[in-house]
């Protein structure tokens, strides 16, 4: 248990108050858990017995995350006979294994005072040092007798008859402490069972009963076994427990009991493994035979098996060479999951470290049953990436000799930084080995190396190289060779467009930047995207890093103003506000030139007015005339250009209101639009949809301005 750690322990109190019931609790529990606590906290029999006025009970609490350790006192101060107080400690299952000596919990119990239960309404915060105790204590004879019976009869309920509940309490709690966490969480005992106790449908593992009750238990009951304290013979496994340092044994149990079921039957298996592992005279075949008998299935004791055979054990009586020789030559090892043991790598390591000779290496590789070593290891040559590049570059003839046997040599990224002739030779050999599809791993290394050989691969393999390159770039976020990116975008534009449509939802922002920020504007305008995809692309770019937003917003606004796809007005809506702000702040620079200008800077014929209307805004007369504007007035030009697109293209009234969602831009657009015949018609349409039919929604200032337009 880590020094300075705190453990939070919940608690509750049961006692008599118009019947046995819960009197206080520091936590809320599910109904099933409450019922179990209520039942287990009551007197353990019909009536109390002398010497059993107090006792301990332990059990896992169903419908909860807790294990219960409880202490019960006979409540003689109550007027009604048979009443008890029970103080239950609710320890989280995850915390139970963190307490070295569980007897340190006993000092937490407190017998209640009548009608004074506030203490039990709060959880207990326990410092780790408060739970420490002496791990060097010698186990008692009582402990030995109890352990011998508990683990010698793992399927039975173990009974101790005694004159007092406290006689064997210390030995029982010590036995519980010696268990690994999973067994601790399942171990049930009662030091004062006035009648046999059970939880669920199972009898408690260990129960102390009054001696006078022994006769009432049927002796031929197959479910129980009595502890015989007169039998002094100590089995070998128990002798190991007694003589082994408590810390060392517990460390073993904690480590290798982690993947063992929390059952008493597994205790002897672990102790036997502990014994064999610490006997220096045991050879590996004997050890294997014992291990297979104790843990016959691959999933049994997996952590322990991995520690011995998995190649990660740093010490022990078996060398790595002995273990590998055993694993590769022994046939009957179906109790091991050897696929997890990295036999290929370990055998190669032994060879490269000169721990086995070449002849031994060949024998082990060829003589393995059931192909435990892969075929390619036979011809394996240990070469670094740089070695591969150097060897192939200096000896081109080796390429055609080695690659057919070991094509993985082409995975070396350094190889794709060699001279072009070497790379081309490698590529031609790979084409013979893989005629239909270039291996992805090799392609990725080519792309990582920014090698121009990618163009030759394109010639040999065609469109699949393009698709795999796009997938690699979109997933790995590396830079494509600029010339290769341009070839994909422009030469293979049909393949690229199809891929773009199929993978649009999964595009990475970095690829979006390459498409929209680093590519030709005219090419971008031809991208086969719907207006929703244009809008989603813009939203993604706004969040991305290293984006030239003045350029991107101008580009997307230009796309919307082209009106060449359905929903173009919504692209305008998405981008207008950003472009306008850049215009206000004089940040558009040359980006201004890409935005199409489409507005009338002359006044319409004032006599032509089919509606013969006058309008007023906020009570002030506004002339229908629109003054000419200067070429430097980007903001006014933007407003007029976008406004004219709305009435010329008969775009959505709702989109119009969303685009001009600032009061100043809406006011200017309104003045401009009302000075045009078609513009006025569009504004009246917007007004009717907003104020009369209420088909669209607008801001408060938009409602007010449109409401003040009076048509006579």
Steps between C-alpha positions, in 0.01 A plus 500: 500500500643840397609724784280806546198350322154544643225243496140605538288246687123531516314374805155428632339403829218255558312448823162478665240773451155345477670203340849440367580771245762737367558792737768697315700482178764708325390390152191411302469141391286312251196320645660157454812606685293652782306175540821296517649732761182491705495120501871445564515762776232332709580245770660197333271255679181466696661611825836609630758270657744574779837587352343612172372842609717659228617360167627595154334437165644553152333463159475671159194726478284426199373787282791720613873563468562414865633221713364493855695444819259528791514472876193402700437560873219352703285797612423400856383854581199452274175393668437236237718184499698411188579860404843580357706792379692444175758746370580421134805633316434525126835471323515554126606180325784683327636615838489164673833390352672823604488424872804292608357362825123491519506474879584871498134555406381360832595817687246691290202326658303699758218369716217754485343690783122493511347775282841640410565387144638807324850350479377235256353750254847598376756302307838424654811648333791275596865589437713215368736507797204439730449163329859382528601223740782257558548265204761298685266340752534123522191309400332319789419130530133594477571673170671188367211270591239734354698559177555127456125438512383809308728429204507123538121484455439789260144400410372461856374733769764487773372482859687585821330419829615724784402632841542860390470699181831670574713187539590468133416851383862609457599186307199529269565865417867420439396219264278746316788750478727242336261462206549683172239772423264291285479231768464759776196639320332158496599363840211488749530426869317547828670463839167462676262287294226404748350315206664431165517819294470533126500777246293444191478123469851432630613421851770728638853370435599500867274506805571487873214337693444446874641163606164394639347540153738251341267209563224672307704496179463180304840334492455338162399831342707510180504880498699551822835409652619558859840643591699245701739689725642177641639394161853642498628365167592783265473440123789617284307789346414635846861463604589729207247756623635485855866532405471756221534872580152643508588789268658273240209257496238772483683673217486175306131446576409859412690483169394161375164468669377797296377278216398207720142462611442604860437143613656315792600211273746727318695581817677162505580532129668833555692375804624198306613726216673725751676197647615356168612836368722555803659156490826533309520129418183485291566446128277662242329177390405411857381852557292486180339173605398646837376819337290312245341290774413805711401739219391286203332771291682789325293761681574351845774691683581699187708764680710234673560308178593817317749589773680168448468438128429847360862612489465783751627325814843631595595233749424142587640153456414482128708684243342660194673241284353214709152651480514556124635152438217357707230710331623413151561127551240386755181376335256483790472864601136564419463648849703801383396778264827506310369746238559772759862407566670670200700189416629638169647813654643318799670233291652766275617693805675191635671450165601865458634507858708187424323297768425226247709385207378509143454122499281524811305781339431287190408194708253696712350672197457178298417268787211694651172308510186663367700784336565699816758702309395678181665400174669830425719473808705229328646748256495792737782748477530761770549829320424853610316731261825670416663161442226401257541823308878468488501133398245545225654820369848349482385158380196537277510132407407412862162666455366230271657230718387612845168673448310191375589324827482802726276764341475673837847641434320746274333638813823682582424869461868573439480283188267755340758773548759318290585596145215479252638199309515290818144594590379417151664157513331431834168616361524272196573199722203590719282523191584137424431399860181706529366538146157634592542720804793691645541404871371778720785487748754550222292776344484680833879492527530633146265785593684564825824528305355750249652288227436579133470125442132552582447613140642171370276313746209700362591386149529135606199470730260774390211649695544281811824686577305826488226375732744350750708819498192707579397264780853509644513877493156543651578260786866566575502877456836501325588719205465359152778573258372827344545376144315177588218695662464713189495191279223350711296819507535603137604200288296245696221748574221250418642243746554773756149643463341155543714432808416842641127436471530157662719613789380853557371441853840368612726767352768631731530882527854482367375342178229765480774763513687328217184486290365849557803709598786354297319425174407699192185709552337396174561135583350547845186652350445178302501272804188281480373586847148576612430827676484309829850363439631845411352633823641210706841552339497865595399419856786251526753745356397774743598268788826381345844638571718679244203610290508822299144590593480823294589293194275205587197714586541700178537178300185346646303823462604509136373144459164599644474810281560286189159341566598186309367246749177465690509681836773747399329767710571300816872495417475880479321505836777292658785721376369857459546607862867392506581670169320818608702517824823456306385781268421724797847436643676542163625140515379369164797625299527321164223258596258776406579441134359146496155611620267568203342848509143509376298809590342800325668827592243703307150593611196335352234697321321677782176526304481124471326377813232238445418495869483881521632473856666720745697365789623641821742351748464599862291798396768663281466527127760302308568583139474216256812619324829324555808714479803387309769334709877517490709200395677500836174460691523120524229474764237682293598312186467170687155590627378607157656200322348248739166686512471507123569124485202440726247680283656396167521132596177503702686346793345395830349780715615314810854481364484877435407575861770264629763659276425856608465422868679815611284807534737725306542263205127424489414872504741571213376204299140606555567854377679366193235237423208742531664721239466222242181374348601133532663569832184659637297204380738264680482703823119496485520121459728480805266730692193292417670172591621644829206711615192353333541130425775467766678238292841633599669640809696819548683705756308761699653792313413333168137464604491864612655637181282292270192583703566871446500463125159633398365418159226724361 
